[in-house]
Amino acid sequence: MMKARQLGAFLLIGLIWGSEWIARESIDAPPLRALAMRYAIAAIVLACVIAARPMRVPGWRSVWAAAAVGIPLLAISPGLTLWASQRISPGLLVAILSLTPLLAALFEGRVSGWLAPLIGGVGGTALLLSSGLSFHFTQWLAVFAALAAAGLIAGSFVYAKRTLSEPNPLPIAAIQLAAGFVALVCASLLIEGRSDWHWTRQTLLWETILALCGNALALPLYYYLLRQFESFQLTSTQWVVTAASVAEGFAVLRQWPSWEMLAGFALIAASLWSLLARRSEDEEPLTIRVTRPPFAG
């Protein structure tokens, strides 16, 4: 059974990432460059924290592993998600990303025994976004890009669980943010070119808030929880992100959700509880006992 502090950190991450859409709506900048700026601010903040307090620095193997995870996790998958978001409906995109915990469990070969809550979270997300789900066969490439993004996120945390669970999460997060920054700057120059960016005070304010909360705080907290949970359990924060963003959207619009959405909220909550309440040691291996038939005659 998880502790209240772990549950609070888990829900806080989902609430932070689920609230980012409010700030992003106020930023008028090329998206890849804006994301790179957030990573730079967050990496500098974490570097200052690391320099100010003594802590164990990870070895070179962990440094390279963190950088290797940071590029697909913080640069490639957001780029694929952004590209797909311009070509398929938002509901379909989020529904595909809700497959991340299931993909992580598949990569680890751990689906057996966890299938019901893993499928339940996907079903709850689909119910929650039922009014915004649409698909046309011409959008198959964008669907594949979104699925690839979910697979990269799942695979990154499966690899991180195996290689980055021991070191202090602050240096690991800082290294990943720096690697993501470099990759995104290169991608921005290739894709977005040298387009003008109007540095307004509002843009800088929201960029700083997103960097501090969504990256400098949430990412190390995520790696702290990765020590306590399996990768497929922790990536279920994607469901919390969706539920939080939808709930905040209704609060802003002052509307009441439909019964399908209420059912989606309930199914996500039940799936999360079932998924997080158990530990790996609670799984009982299946054993088959073979006995000889009694001798006849």
Summary of the structure (lengths in Angstrom):
residues: 297
radius of gyration: 20.8
end to end distance: 53.9
largest distance: 94.0
contacts: 953
relative contact order: 0.20
helix: 74%
strand: 0%
